Amino acid sequence: MRVMVIGSGGREHALAWKIAQSPLVDALFVAPGNGGTEGVATNLNIDITNHDAVIAAAQEHAIDFVVVGPDAQVVAGLGDDIRAAGIACFCPSKQAGQLEGSKSFTKALCDQFDIPTAAYGRFEDEASALAYLYTQGAPIVIKADGLAAGKGVTVAMNVEEAEAAIIDCFAGAFGESGASVVIEEFMEGEEVSLFVLTDGSAILPLTTAQDHKRAFDGDTGPNTGGMGAYSPAPVMSREIYDETMARIVEPTVRGMVQRGTPYAGVLYAGLMLTEAGPKLVEYNARFGDPECQVMMMRMESDIVPLLHAVATGTLAGHDVAWKDQFALTVIMATQGYPGDYGKGSEIKGVDGLDNNALTVFHAGTKRDGNRLLANGGRVLNVTALGASVKEAQESAYRGVDAIDWPEGFCRRDIGWREIAREG
């Protein structure tokens, strides 16, 4: 099989790294890729927002199967266009991708099928959104309705912060994504993520993970696309898992079929574990980033048959095996992220770090001859295995400390909640 992965981030490097291990794969391409993916695949320098260019490249390279990574391409309907060209593709349809692309779409689904989630209001102008805020008070959560690269969410602990977030959205801080705003009740509890594969009928649970969204230690600073993660998340007990599948995931998959928008892909349920049980925070219609990195490190099974079964509606009967270890990833980002940051600083000490228990996935990197340069906000994902979260964390930070990049920064407390529980 000749396979092409779409995307250029850490998630796509992790997917390509795992796909490259499959004996079913004869040739692997990543479009456009980054400074790390070229170590496991052939990078194709094409504009992935140009669907015709993607399809032309797939045809030129006789691609049998395309795996779409980023949320923007899911929501833009790239998978539909690739399938229309007669090429098998792992990517939800544009209609199904609204589960991530429109928070109000997902809220309406939750209303219709009695899926537990936060109470909310949806607004298309600043005045009505502010009026609703004043009736609700704080803490409260303000969300741009559309995609905002993981940054369009403000957990406001006071009314002034919520006001500023609403004004920013309607002032164009997130472009079209903020043209409407969803305001949600603040849910108390611990966040955790559950991933499943589904072909629209069969559901194959994958695993759990916990992300760290805030930029700085102690969960302080602005929201980011994610500064680190670990998997599995033991806080997701068997009881909570069973309740999540029965009350959230299964009704969603059935409900999407009933609504005429069947969902085939990886479904990423972001959950809040409240005193009243698990509630849906949001859905993502793709592998998480950085959750994908820790999942690929732990997955024993060949991923290619699983992704292909989703794409061809043949998932029933498949299973997946995992290493009996924890994986933890630390994101190294450019100083200034998630705000303004520079590009082009040199990173030393990355090549040669990888071993059986540690892999450095590249996100925002590019190569300039023998030099490795930073080319984005989130730049490296230092990912390690261990018998405990603490052991995986210690290994990951040893990797971080071996990298020479003065212009970079990272959190030093990834996994802190579970490490506190481990004692």
Buried (B, 14 or more C-beta within 10 A) or exposed (E): BBBBBBBBBBBBBBBBBBBBEBEBBEBBBBBBBBBBBBBBBBBBEBEBEEBEBBBEBBEEBEBBBBBBBBBBBBBBBBBBBBBEBEBBBBBBBBBBBBBBBBBBBBBBBBEEBEBBBBEBBBBEEBEEBBEBBEEBEBBBBBBBBBBBBBBBBBBBEEBEBBBEBBBBBBEEBBEEBBBBBBBBBBBEBEBBBBBBBBBBEBBBBBBBBBBBBBBBBEBEBEBBBBBBBBBBBBBBEEEBBEBBBEBBBBBBBBBBEEBEBBBBBBBBBBBBBBEEBBBBBBBBBBBBBBBBBBBBBBBEBBBBBBBBBBBEEEBEEBEBEBEEBBBBBBBBBBBEBBEEBEBEBEBEBBEEBBEEBBBBBBBBBBBEEEEBBBBBBBBBBBBBBBEBBBBBBBBBBEBBEBBEBEBBBBBEBBBBBBBEEEE
